[in-house]
Amino acid sequence: MTARYALLAALMLAPLAAPAKAQLRADKPADLTQPVTLQPGQGAIVVGFRRPDKPSAGKSAKVDFRRYDSAAQDIVLPPKDAKETGDTTTYHVRVKSAQKQLPLEHVVTVVSEGEYVLFGASAGPAEIANTFCFGAPVFRVKAGEVVYFGDMTPYVFVKLKDGSRAMMAVAYSSFPEDARKALEGRPELAQAFQAAENRNDATYRCAGTQMLAYQIPAEYMPAPPAPPEPEPEPEDAAAEPAAVSESE
């Protein structure tokens, strides 16, 4: 083989030997028309976009998650040399609705295992300009798990319960069985499906135009663990027979 062709062969083989592509930002949904393979150390996040009424019909939405450290009570930022070192940790997740004409759609995003916190959300074409740093739901994705976060419903110029109006709002609800059914065509995902164990009030450093809080309603939160059953009281020691006095 000439030196020229040897060099060409080396260039063709180089991509095969390259380190795994960094997924510092996961923003491409899994193609559910094809088998989805989770690599070691990977899981997936499922987000539903639900449009149950006229105000939400035809509206798109975006949702951001960030890697979170509960011990430090803060988001985890990628190291400066993350790309150079081939870091495959997911630090930022962007989930976007793709079919706003549907009453319900589900988006699956492959991520690395770890904790994730809801960072921001927007309805309609607007970019995400808020951050829920004053308190937001957090959940964990373990390797091999397909974790359903919940459904988000987008509203634009909507009237709120208190009578005020908001330029946009994204409401939370949870219908895990609908999400599970949506994955029936991908058994490798359906078998690993589970609802997230969301926990409210996770705080982190604030950075954004609007610094807010986002809380999942109590009706959609996991039921608190049942209190431990009281231990049975020890049985009384066998009573000794009463002494019988002899008659004189």
C-alpha positions as CSV (number, residue, x, y, z in Angstrom):
1,M,0.0,0.0,0.0
2,T,1.4,3.4,-1.0
3,A,1.9,6.1,1.6
4,R,-0.9,8.1,0.0
5,Y,-3.5,5.3,0.4
6,A,-2.2,4.4,3.8
7,L,-2.9,8.0,4.9
8,L,-6.3,7.9,3.3
9,A,-7.2,4.7,5.2
10,A,-6.0,6.2,8.5
11,L,-8.3,9.2,7.9
12,M,-11.3,7.0,7.2
13,L,-10.7,4.9,10.3
14,A,-10.1,7.9,12.6
15,P,-13.7,8.5,13.5
16,L,-14.1,4.9,14.6
17,A,-11.4,5.5,17.2
18,A,-12.6,8.9,18.4
19,P,-14.0,9.1,22.0
20,A,-17.7,9.1,22.5
21,K,-19.3,12.4,21.5
22,A,-19.8,14.7,24.4
23,Q,-23.5,15.2,25.2
24,L,-23.0,18.2,27.5
25,R,-26.3,19.5,26.1
26,A,-29.0,17.0,25.2
27,D,-31.5,18.6,22.9
28,K,-32.2,16.0,20.3
29,P,-35.2,13.7,21.0
30,A,-34.9,10.0,20.5
31,D,-36.3,8.7,17.2
32,L,-39.0,6.4,18.4
33,T,-39.4,4.9,15.0
34,Q,-36.1,3.1,15.5
35,P,-34.8,1.0,18.4
36,V,-33.3,3.2,21.2
37,T,-30.2,1.8,22.9
38,L,-29.1,3.2,26.3
39,Q,-25.4,3.0,26.7
40,P,-23.8,2.2,30.1
41,G,-24.4,5.1,32.4
42,Q,-27.3,6.4,30.4
43,G,-31.0,6.8,31.1
44,A,-33.8,8.8,29.5
45,I,-36.3,11.6,30.4
46,V,-39.8,11.5,29.1
47,V,-41.8,14.8,29.0
48,G,-45.4,15.0,27.7
49,F,-46.9,18.1,26.1
50,R,-50.6,18.0,26.7
51,R,-53.2,20.4,25.1
52,P,-56.5,19.5,26.7
53,D,-58.4,22.8,26.0
54,K,-58.9,25.6,23.5
55,P,-56.4,28.0,25.1
56,S,-53.6,25.4,24.8
57,A,-54.5,24.0,21.4
58,G,-51.8,24.5,18.8
59,K,-49.3,25.9,21.3
60,S,-45.7,24.8,21.4
61,A,-43.5,24.7,24.5
62,K,-39.9,24.3,25.6
63,V,-38.6,22.9,28.9
64,D,-35.1,23.1,30.3
65,F,-33.5,20.8,32.9
66,R,-30.0,21.1,34.5
67,R,-27.8,18.7,36.3
68,Y,-28.3,19.1,40.0
69,D,-26.4,18.4,43.2
70,S,-28.7,18.1,46.2
71,A,-25.8,18.1,48.7
72,A,-24.5,21.4,47.3
73,Q,-28.0,22.7,46.6
74,D,-26.9,24.0,43.2
75,I,-26.8,23.2,39.5
76,V,-23.7,21.4,38.2
77,L,-21.8,23.2,35.5
78,P,-19.6,21.5,32.9
79,P,-15.8,21.8,33.4
80,K,-14.1,24.2,31.1
81,D,-12.3,21.4,29.3
82,A,-15.3,19.1,29.1
83,K,-15.3,18.9,25.3
84,E,-11.6,18.4,25.1
85,T,-11.6,15.6,27.5
86,G,-14.6,13.8,25.9
87,D,-16.9,14.3,28.9
88,T,-20.1,12.5,28.1
89,T,-22.0,13.9,31.2
90,T,-25.3,15.6,30.5
91,Y,-25.4,19.0,32.1
92,H,-28.2,20.7,30.2
93,V,-31.4,19.2,28.7
94,R,-33.7,21.1,26.3
95,V,-37.0,19.4,25.5
96,K,-39.1,20.9,22.8
97,S,-42.6,20.0,21.5
98,A,-42.5,19.0,17.9
99,Q,-46.1,18.5,16.9
100,K,-48.1,21.3,18.4
101,Q,-51.2,20.3,16.4
102,L,-51.5,17.1,18.5
103,P,-53.6,17.1,21.8
104,L,-50.8,15.0,23.3
105,E,-47.2,14.2,22.4
106,H,-44.3,12.6,24.3
107,V,-40.7,13.4,23.9
108,V,-37.9,11.0,25.0
109,T,-34.4,12.4,25.6
110,V,-31.4,10.2,26.4
111,V,-29.2,11.6,29.2
112,S,-26.5,10.5,31.5
113,E,-27.5,9.2,34.9
114,G,-27.9,11.7,37.8
115,E,-30.1,14.3,39.3
116,Y,-32.0,16.9,37.2
117,V,-33.8,20.0,38.2
118,L,-36.4,22.0,36.3
119,F,-34.6,25.1,35.2
120,G,-37.0,27.0,33.0
121,A,-39.9,26.8,30.6
122,S,-41.7,28.8,27.9
123,A,-44.9,28.6,25.9
124,G,-45.2,29.6,22.2
125,P,-42.2,30.6,20.1
126,A,-40.5,32.7,22.8
127,E,-37.2,31.5,24.1
128,I,-36.8,30.5,27.7
129,A,-35.9,33.6,29.7
130,N,-36.9,32.5,33.2
131,T,-35.2,30.4,35.8
132,F,-36.9,28.6,38.7
133,C,-34.0,29.2,41.1
134,F,-36.3,30.1,44.1
135,G,-37.6,26.5,44.1
136,A,-38.2,23.8,41.5
137,P,-38.9,20.1,41.2
138,V,-35.9,17.8,41.2
139,F,-35.7,14.1,40.3
140,R,-33.1,11.3,39.7
141,V,-32.4,9.3,36.6
142,K,-30.6,6.0,37.2
143,A,-28.7,4.1,34.5
144,G,-31.0,2.0,32.4
145,E,-34.2,3.9,33.6
146,V,-36.7,5.7,31.4
147,V,-38.1,8.4,33.8
148,Y,-41.3,10.2,33.1
149,F,-41.2,13.7,34.5
150,G,-44.7,14.8,33.8
151,D,-46.9,16.6,31.2
152,M,-46.5,20.3,30.4
153,T,-49.5,22.4,29.0
154,P,-48.6,25.6,27.3
155,Y,-50.7,28.8,27.5
156,V,-50.2,32.2,25.9
157,F,-52.0,35.3,27.2
158,V,-53.9,33.3,29.7
159,K,-56.1,34.3,32.6
160,L,-55.0,32.9,35.9
161,K,-57.0,31.7,38.9
162,D,-56.5,35.0,40.7
163,G,-58.0,36.9,37.8
164,S,-54.7,38.3,36.6
165,R,-53.3,37.6,33.1
166,A,-50.0,36.1,32.2
167,M,-48.2,36.5,28.9
168,M,-47.4,32.8,29.1
169,A,-47.7,29.9,31.5
170,V,-46.7,26.2,31.4
171,A,-48.9,24.1,33.7
172,Y,-47.9,20.7,35.1
173,S,-49.9,17.5,35.3
174,S,-49.0,13.9,35.5
175,F,-50.5,10.9,33.5
176,P,-47.9,8.2,33.7
177,E,-50.1,5.6,32.1
178,D,-50.5,7.7,29.0
179,A,-46.8,8.1,28.8
180,R,-46.2,4.3,29.3
181,K,-48.7,3.6,26.5
182,A,-46.9,6.0,24.1
183,L,-43.8,3.8,24.5
184,E,-45.5,0.5,23.8
185,G,-43.9,0.5,20.3
186,R,-40.5,0.6,21.8
187,P,-40.4,-2.3,24.3
188,E,-36.8,-1.6,25.3
189,L,-38.0,1.7,26.7
190,A,-41.4,0.6,28.0
191,Q,-39.8,-2.1,30.1
192,A,-37.6,0.4,31.8
193,F,-40.3,3.0,32.3
194,Q,-41.1,4.5,35.7
195,A,-42.6,7.8,37.0
196,A,-40.1,10.3,38.5
197,E,-40.0,10.6,42.2
198,N,-40.2,14.4,42.0
199,R,-39.3,16.6,45.0
200,N,-40.3,20.3,45.2
201,D,-38.3,23.3,46.5
202,A,-34.9,22.6,45.1
203,T,-33.0,25.9,45.0
204,Y,-29.9,26.9,43.1
205,R,-27.9,30.0,41.9
206,C,-30.1,32.5,40.1
207,A,-29.3,33.7,36.6
208,G,-32.0,34.9,34.2
209,T,-34.4,37.6,33.2
210,Q,-37.1,36.3,35.4
211,M,-36.2,34.6,38.7
212,L,-39.2,32.5,39.8
213,A,-40.3,29.4,41.6
214,Y,-42.2,26.4,40.1
215,Q,-44.0,23.9,42.3
216,I,-45.7,20.7,41.2
217,P,-49.2,20.6,42.8
218,A,-49.6,18.3,45.7
219,E,-52.1,16.1,43.9
220,Y,-49.3,15.0,41.5
221,M,-46.6,14.5,44.1
222,P,-45.7,11.0,45.3
223,A,-47.6,9.9,48.3
224,P,-45.5,10.2,51.5
225,P,-44.2,7.0,52.9
226,A,-46.5,5.3,55.3
227,P,-45.4,5.7,58.9
228,P,-43.8,2.6,60.3
229,E,-46.1,0.3,62.1
230,P,-45.7,0.3,65.9
231,E,-43.7,-2.6,67.2
232,P,-45.9,-5.0,69.2
233,E,-45.7,-4.7,72.9
234,P,-43.8,-7.5,74.6
235,E,-46.0,-10.2,76.0
236,D,-46.3,-10.3,79.8
237,A,-44.1,-12.8,81.4
238,A,-46.0,-16.0,82.4
239,A,-47.7,-15.3,85.7
240,E,-46.4,-17.5,88.5
241,P,-49.2,-19.5,90.2
242,A,-50.5,-17.8,93.3
243,A,-49.3,-19.3,96.6
244,V,-51.9,-21.4,98.3
245,S,-52.0,-21.1,102.1
246,E,-52.4,-24.4,103.9
247,S,-55.4,-24.5,106.2
248,E,-54.6,-25.0,109.8
